[in-house]
Amino acid sequence: MKKYNLAILKNNKIFSVSILMTVFIIITAIPITTKATQEINIETDKTEMLVDDNVVLTISSRDVPIASADIEIFFDESQFEFISGPELLDKKENSIKYSWFDEDGGVTEINNREIFSIVLKAKKEGIFQIGITGKAYDKNGNELNIEFKGVSLYIEKESNESYLQTQGTTSIDDRADNAFLQNLRLNEEGLEPQFEKDIFKYYIIVNENIQNLEVTAIPENINSTVYINGNTDLKLGNNDIRIEVISADKTKKNEYIIHVSKTKDIEKANTNLETLAIENVPLEPEFEASVTNYKVTVENNISQVNILAIPENINAKVSIEKDEELKIGDNIANITVLAEDGFSQKKYVINIHRMNEEEQNEYERRQEENQKKLGELLSTSEDNTSINKDMQISEKENNNTKKNVALIIIGIIFVIMVVLIVYLFRKNSSKK
């Protein structure tokens, strides 16, 4: 009986293994299809160019054949000018739309193809993005899973228009993405505020005889590119000198602006404030007319502040721009001084930080600690005062005692001297 059951068990095992092998063969024989992801990219004949250069953008498909596509390309018309493209192109503000169809309806499968090309002209320097989006379909009209990829373009000015002075200098921060200046100065005095790398707006007033300003702009990483515009042929009125710093790896850009007021009357061009204050809150740093950036911190329960701004020239006009209600966190107040001449301007900026609840609690905790320390100091001071008084009284008593002893000694000496004189006088009298 046992042998019979064992045979049955073995037969069942063989049967199970056979079933599993059959299922495996069937599964592996079935073709597995996956939906591939297709890419439509923008390819260019160059990614770096000069202002006024043309660039060819070619829209290409990769990996999966397509039969038709509706594509839209995005660019900023202030940065690029459209030059040419295929017929039936739908050009709109800052974008181009184009519908493309394969001539044979996608019957001939082509995995990689150039769909169409356009030509743009670079208008100004900088690092700019060209974007792309749309839809694509196979030969059966089914929409494909498409990944669209744009491109970054770097446009430079003509080399003879740039101004870069780095001779005799070294990098103080050689990170490739550093786009800050380490020094900025003019050949004329009066630049305000004092240069700091993270202050991007400066002011200077010059007389009518100044035609050009020599600008020295040295980047922190001397491999950065620096462009300077607007420092020549200064006109009467407002002029802006722009210093653009592009990092060595061309991923970051900072622009420093010097606002130049060229005037016939320096006094009428006075844009300084005589007074700048916020009620019950000290400015950091302390106010100086030449300093334009400040910060203050107010408590959580303060939702409004009063700003006092008085110009040095009483005929100048002051405007204050700020939110009526302070939000939690940072709030910017702009105080603009318009000079008597009607065009010279200077902007003072105050960053008003309103504490959140956590900051308020920490502030109150520190205040309590300071009050406690002050109380301890005062208590110690009172104890010291009491001790000093006791010491003064004791010293005074000692001085009085010493004085009394001295008087007694002087008195005894005086009595002895008198007795001695009397004795000598009587002795002399008896001899006679």
C-alpha positions as CSV (number, residue, x, y, z in Angstrom):
1,M,0.0,0.0,0.0
2,K,2.8,2.3,0.8
3,K,4.6,1.5,-2.5
4,Y,1.4,2.2,-4.4
5,N,1.0,5.6,-2.8
6,L,4.6,6.5,-3.5
7,A,4.2,5.7,-7.1
8,I,1.1,7.9,-7.3
9,L,3.1,10.7,-5.7
10,K,5.9,10.4,-8.2
11,N,3.5,10.4,-11.1
12,N,1.8,13.6,-9.7
13,K,5.2,15.3,-9.5
14,I,6.1,14.5,-13.0
15,F,2.6,15.7,-14.1
16,S,3.1,19.0,-12.3
17,V,6.5,19.6,-13.7
18,S,5.2,18.9,-17.2
19,I,2.4,21.4,-16.7
20,L,4.8,24.1,-15.5
21,M,7.2,23.6,-18.5
22,T,4.3,23.7,-20.9
23,V,3.1,27.1,-19.4
24,F,6.7,28.4,-19.5
25,I,7.1,27.5,-23.2
26,I,3.7,29.1,-24.1
27,I,4.6,32.3,-22.2
28,T,8.0,32.7,-23.7
29,A,6.6,32.0,-27.2
30,I,4.2,35.0,-26.8
31,P,5.8,38.2,-28.2
32,I,6.0,40.9,-25.5
33,T,5.5,44.5,-26.8
34,T,6.3,47.6,-24.9
35,K,5.4,51.2,-25.7
36,A,8.6,53.0,-26.4
37,T,9.1,56.6,-25.5
38,Q,9.8,58.8,-28.4
39,E,11.9,62.0,-28.2
40,I,11.6,65.1,-30.3
41,N,14.5,67.4,-29.7
42,I,15.9,70.7,-30.9
43,E,19.3,70.3,-32.4
44,T,21.4,73.3,-33.3
45,D,24.4,74.0,-35.6
46,K,26.0,75.8,-32.6
47,T,25.2,76.6,-29.0
48,E,27.5,79.6,-28.6
49,M,27.4,82.6,-30.9
50,L,27.7,86.4,-31.1
51,V,25.0,89.0,-31.2
52,D,23.6,89.3,-34.8
53,D,24.6,85.7,-35.6
54,N,22.1,83.3,-37.1
55,V,21.4,79.9,-35.5
56,V,19.7,77.0,-37.3
57,L,17.3,75.0,-35.1
58,T,16.5,71.5,-36.4
59,I,13.6,69.6,-35.0
60,S,14.4,65.9,-35.0
61,S,12.7,62.7,-33.8
62,R,14.6,59.9,-32.2
63,D,14.0,56.1,-31.6
64,V,10.4,55.7,-32.8
65,P,9.0,56.5,-36.3
66,I,6.2,59.0,-36.5
67,A,3.7,59.8,-39.2
68,S,2.7,63.3,-38.2
69,A,3.2,65.9,-35.5
70,D,1.9,69.2,-34.3
71,I,4.9,71.2,-32.8
72,E,5.2,74.5,-31.1
73,I,8.6,76.2,-30.4
74,F,8.9,79.0,-27.8
75,F,11.4,81.8,-27.7
76,D,11.6,85.4,-26.5
77,E,11.3,87.9,-29.3
78,S,13.4,90.4,-27.3
79,Q,16.3,87.8,-27.5
80,F,15.8,86.3,-31.0
81,E,14.4,87.4,-34.4
82,F,12.7,84.9,-36.7
83,I,14.5,84.7,-40.0
84,S,13.1,81.8,-42.0
85,G,11.3,78.4,-41.8
86,P,9.1,76.0,-43.8
87,E,6.0,77.2,-45.6
88,L,2.7,77.2,-43.8
89,L,4.4,78.1,-40.6
90,D,2.1,79.7,-38.0
91,K,4.2,82.5,-36.3
92,K,2.8,84.1,-33.2
93,E,4.3,86.4,-30.5
94,N,7.2,84.5,-28.9
95,S,6.3,81.2,-30.5
96,I,6.1,79.2,-33.8
97,K,3.6,76.5,-34.6
98,Y,4.0,73.9,-37.4
99,S,2.0,70.8,-38.5
100,W,4.1,68.2,-40.2
101,F,3.1,65.1,-42.1
102,D,5.1,62.2,-43.5
103,E,4.8,62.0,-47.3
104,D,4.1,58.3,-47.3
105,G,1.9,58.4,-44.2
106,G,4.5,56.6,-42.1
107,V,4.5,53.4,-44.1
108,T,8.3,53.5,-44.4
109,E,9.5,53.3,-40.8
110,I,12.3,55.8,-40.1
111,N,13.5,55.7,-36.5
112,N,15.5,58.9,-36.7
113,R,14.6,61.8,-38.9
114,E,14.9,65.6,-39.2
115,I,11.3,67.0,-39.2
116,F,11.9,70.6,-40.1
117,S,14.3,73.5,-39.5
118,I,14.0,77.2,-38.7
119,V,16.6,80.0,-38.5
120,L,16.7,82.6,-35.7
121,K,19.0,85.7,-35.3
122,A,20.5,86.5,-31.9
123,K,19.5,90.0,-30.7
124,K,21.2,90.4,-27.4
125,E,23.8,88.8,-25.2
126,G,23.0,86.3,-22.4
127,I,22.0,82.7,-21.8
128,F,18.6,81.8,-23.2
129,Q,16.3,78.8,-23.5
130,I,14.4,77.6,-26.6
131,G,11.5,75.5,-25.6
132,I,9.4,72.9,-27.5
133,T,6.1,71.1,-27.0
134,G,3.4,69.4,-29.1
135,K,1.9,66.0,-30.0
136,A,3.0,63.2,-32.4
137,Y,1.1,60.3,-34.0
138,D,1.9,57.0,-35.6
139,K,0.7,55.8,-39.0
140,N,-2.6,54.6,-37.5
141,G,-3.3,57.9,-35.9
142,N,-2.5,56.9,-32.4
143,E,-0.9,59.5,-30.2
144,L,2.6,58.6,-29.2
145,N,4.3,59.0,-25.8
146,I,6.6,61.9,-26.6
147,E,9.3,63.5,-24.6
148,F,10.2,67.0,-25.8
149,K,13.6,68.5,-25.2
150,G,14.6,72.2,-25.7
151,V,18.0,73.7,-25.9
152,S,20.1,76.5,-24.2
153,L,22.0,79.0,-26.3
154,Y,24.8,81.3,-25.1
155,I,25.1,84.6,-26.9
156,E,28.2,86.9,-26.5
157,K,28.9,90.4,-27.7
158,E,31.5,91.2,-30.2
159,S,34.9,91.0,-28.5
160,N,35.8,94.6,-29.3
161,E,32.7,95.8,-27.4
162,S,33.6,94.1,-24.1
163,Y,35.7,95.6,-21.4
164,L,37.5,93.4,-19.1
165,Q,40.3,94.5,-16.8
166,T,41.9,91.6,-14.9
167,Q,45.6,92.2,-15.4
168,G,47.5,91.8,-12.1
169,T,44.5,90.3,-10.3
170,T,43.8,86.8,-9.1
171,S,40.6,84.8,-8.4
172,I,39.3,85.1,-4.9
173,D,36.7,82.5,-5.6
174,D,37.4,80.2,-8.5
175,R,34.1,78.3,-8.5
176,A,33.0,77.8,-12.2
177,D,29.5,79.1,-11.5
178,N,30.6,82.3,-9.7
179,A,29.2,85.4,-11.4
180,F,30.1,88.0,-8.8
181,L,32.5,91.0,-8.9
182,Q,35.3,91.4,-6.4
183,N,35.8,95.1,-7.2
184,L,33.9,97.9,-9.0
185,R,35.2,101.4,-9.3
186,L,35.1,104.5,-11.5
187,N,37.7,107.1,-12.5
188,E,35.4,109.7,-10.8
189,E,34.7,110.0,-7.1
190,G,31.1,109.9,-5.8
191,L,30.0,106.3,-6.4
192,E,27.4,105.3,-3.8
193,P,26.9,103.1,-1.9
194,Q,30.3,101.5,-1.1
195,F,30.8,98.4,-3.3
196,E,29.6,95.1,-2.1
197,K,29.4,92.1,-4.3
198,D,25.7,91.4,-3.6
199,I,24.6,95.1,-4.0
200,F,23.6,95.5,-7.7
201,K,22.5,99.2,-7.9
202,Y,24.8,102.2,-7.5
203,Y,24.6,105.9,-8.1
204,I,26.8,108.8,-9.1
205,I,26.3,112.4,-10.1
206,V,28.7,114.0,-12.6
207,N,28.9,117.5,-14.1
208,E,28.1,118.3,-17.7
209,N,31.8,118.1,-18.8
210,I,32.1,114.4,-18.2
211,Q,31.7,112.5,-21.5
212,N,32.9,109.1,-20.5
213,L,33.5,107.1,-17.4
214,E,36.3,104.5,-17.0
215,V,34.9,101.4,-15.3
216,T,37.1,98.9,-13.6
217,A,35.1,95.7,-13.0
218,I,37.0,92.7,-11.7
219,P,35.2,89.3,-11.2
220,E,35.8,87.1,-8.2
221,N,36.7,84.3,-10.7
222,I,38.9,85.9,-13.3
223,N,37.8,83.3,-15.8
224,S,34.3,84.8,-15.8
225,T,33.3,87.1,-18.7
226,V,32.5,90.7,-18.0
227,Y,30.7,93.1,-20.3
228,I,30.3,96.9,-19.8
229,N,27.9,99.1,-21.6
230,G,26.7,102.7,-21.3
231,N,29.9,104.3,-20.0
232,T,30.6,106.4,-23.1
233,D,28.9,109.3,-24.7
234,L,27.0,110.2,-21.6
235,K,24.0,112.5,-22.2
236,L,22.5,115.2,-19.9
237,G,20.0,113.5,-17.6
238,N,19.9,109.8,-16.6
239,N,22.4,107.3,-17.9
240,D,22.7,103.6,-17.0
241,I,26.0,101.8,-17.0
242,R,25.4,98.0,-17.1
243,I,28.1,95.6,-16.0
244,E,27.2,92.0,-16.8
245,V,29.1,89.1,-15.3
246,I,28.7,85.6,-16.8
247,S,30.2,82.7,-14.9
248,A,33.0,80.6,-16.4
249,D,30.7,77.7,-17.0
250,K,28.0,80.0,-18.4
251,T,25.3,78.9,-16.0
252,K,25.0,82.0,-13.9
253,K,24.7,85.7,-14.7
254,N,24.6,88.9,-12.6
255,E,24.1,92.5,-13.7
256,Y,25.4,95.5,-11.8
257,I,23.9,98.8,-12.7
258,I,25.4,102.3,-12.1
259,H,22.8,105.1,-12.4
260,V,24.6,108.2,-13.7
261,S,23.0,111.6,-13.4
262,K,24.8,114.1,-15.7
263,T,23.7,117.6,-14.8
264,K,24.6,121.3,-15.1
265,D,23.7,122.0,-11.5
266,I,25.1,119.5,-8.9
267,E,23.0,121.0,-6.1
268,K,19.8,120.5,-7.9
269,A,20.8,116.9,-8.6
270,N,21.1,116.1,-4.9
271,T,19.3,112.8,-4.2
272,N,20.4,112.3,-0.6
273,L,18.2,111.8,2.3
274,E,19.0,113.8,5.4
275,T,16.9,111.5,7.6
276,L,15.6,108.0,7.3
277,A,14.0,106.2,10.2
278,I,11.3,103.8,11.2
279,E,9.3,104.6,14.3
280,N,10.5,102.7,17.4
281,V,12.8,100.4,15.3
282,P,16.5,101.0,14.8
283,L,17.9,100.7,11.2
284,E,20.8,98.3,10.5
285,P,23.3,99.7,9.7
286,E,22.8,103.1,11.2
287,F,21.6,105.6,8.6
288,E,24.1,107.4,6.4
289,A,23.1,109.2,3.3
290,S,25.5,107.3,1.1
291,V,24.2,103.9,2.3
292,T,21.2,102.7,0.3
293,N,20.4,99.3,1.8
294,Y,19.0,98.6,5.3
295,K,17.2,96.0,7.3
296,V,15.1,96.0,10.4
297,T,13.3,93.4,12.5
298,V,9.9,93.9,14.0
299,E,7.9,91.8,16.5
300,N,5.2,89.4,15.4
301,N,2.4,91.6,16.6
302,I,3.5,94.6,14.5
303,S,1.7,94.7,11.2
304,Q,2.4,98.3,10.2
305,V,5.3,100.6,10.4
306,N,5.8,104.4,9.9
307,I,8.7,105.5,7.8
308,L,10.2,109.0,8.1
309,A,12.3,110.1,5.0
310,I,13.4,113.7,4.7
311,P,15.6,114.9,1.8
312,E,18.7,117.0,2.1
313,N,17.4,119.3,-0.6
314,I,14.0,120.5,0.6
315,N,12.9,120.9,-3.0
316,A,13.5,117.2,-3.8
317,K,10.5,114.8,-3.7
318,V,10.3,111.6,-1.7
319,S,8.0,108.7,-2.4
320,I,7.6,105.7,-0.2
321,E,6.4,102.4,-1.6
322,K,5.5,99.6,0.8
323,D,2.7,97.3,1.7
324,E,0.2,98.6,4.1
325,E,0.1,95.3,6.0
326,L,3.4,93.6,6.8
327,K,3.4,89.9,6.0
328,I,5.3,87.4,8.2
329,G,8.8,87.2,6.9
330,D,10.6,89.8,4.7
331,N,8.9,92.9,3.4
332,I,10.6,95.4,1.0
333,A,10.1,99.2,1.4
334,N,11.4,101.4,-1.4
335,I,12.1,105.0,-0.7
336,T,12.8,107.0,-3.9
337,V,14.2,110.5,-3.9
338,L,13.6,112.6,-7.0
339,A,16.0,115.5,-7.1
340,E,15.1,119.1,-7.8
341,D,16.3,118.8,-11.4
342,G,13.4,116.5,-12.1
343,F,15.4,113.5,-13.4
344,S,18.1,112.5,-10.9
345,Q,16.9,109.7,-8.7
346,K,18.2,107.5,-5.8
347,K,16.4,104.5,-4.3
348,Y,16.8,103.5,-0.6
349,V,15.7,100.0,0.2
350,I,14.7,98.7,3.7
351,N,14.1,95.0,4.2
352,I,11.5,94.8,7.1
353,H,11.5,91.4,8.7
354,R,8.4,90.5,10.7
355,M,9.0,87.7,13.1
356,N,7.1,84.5,13.0
357,E,5.8,82.8,16.2
358,E,8.9,80.7,16.6
359,E,11.2,83.8,16.2
360,Q,9.0,85.8,18.6
361,N,9.2,83.1,21.2
362,E,13.0,83.0,20.9
363,Y,13.2,86.8,21.0
364,E,11.1,86.9,24.2
365,R,13.2,84.1,25.8
366,R,16.4,86.1,25.1
367,Q,14.7,89.3,26.5
368,E,13.8,87.4,29.7
369,E,17.4,86.1,30.0
370,N,18.7,89.6,29.5
371,Q,16.4,91.0,32.1
372,K,17.4,88.3,34.5
373,K,21.1,89.1,33.9
374,L,20.5,92.8,34.3
375,G,18.7,92.2,37.6
376,E,21.6,90.1,38.9
377,L,24.0,92.8,37.9
378,L,21.9,95.4,39.7
379,S,21.7,93.3,42.8
380,T,25.4,92.7,42.8
381,S,25.9,96.4,42.3
382,E,23.7,97.2,45.3
383,D,25.5,94.8,47.5
384,N,28.8,96.3,46.4
385,T,27.5,99.8,47.1
386,S,26.4,98.7,50.6
387,I,29.8,97.1,51.3
388,N,31.5,100.2,50.0
389,K,29.4,102.4,52.3
390,D,30.3,100.2,55.3
391,M,33.9,100.3,54.3
392,Q,33.8,104.1,54.0
393,I,32.1,104.4,57.4
394,S,34.7,102.1,59.0
395,E,37.5,103.9,57.4
396,K,36.1,107.2,58.6
397,E,35.8,105.9,62.1
398,N,39.4,104.7,62.0
399,N,40.6,108.0,60.7
400,N,38.7,109.8,63.6
401,T,40.3,107.4,66.1
402,K,43.7,108.0,64.7
403,K,43.1,111.8,64.9
404,N,42.0,111.6,68.5
405,V,45.1,109.6,69.6
406,A,47.3,112.1,67.8
407,L,45.6,114.9,69.7
408,I,46.1,113.2,73.0
409,I,49.8,112.6,72.4
410,I,50.3,116.2,71.4
411,G,48.5,117.3,74.6
412,I,50.7,115.1,76.8
413,I,53.8,116.4,75.1
414,F,52.6,120.0,75.6
415,V,52.0,119.4,79.3
416,I,55.5,117.8,79.8
417,M,57.1,120.8,78.0
418,V,55.2,123.2,80.3
419,V,56.2,121.4,83.5
420,L,59.8,121.2,82.3
421,I,59.9,125.0,81.5
422,V,58.4,125.8,85.0
423,Y,60.9,123.5,86.7
424,L,63.8,125.1,84.9
425,F,62.5,128.6,85.7
426,R,62.2,127.9,89.4
427,K,65.6,126.3,89.6
428,N,67.2,129.3,88.1
429,S,65.3,131.6,90.5
430,S,66.6,129.7,93.6
431,K,70.2,130.0,92.5
432,K,69.9,133.7,92.4
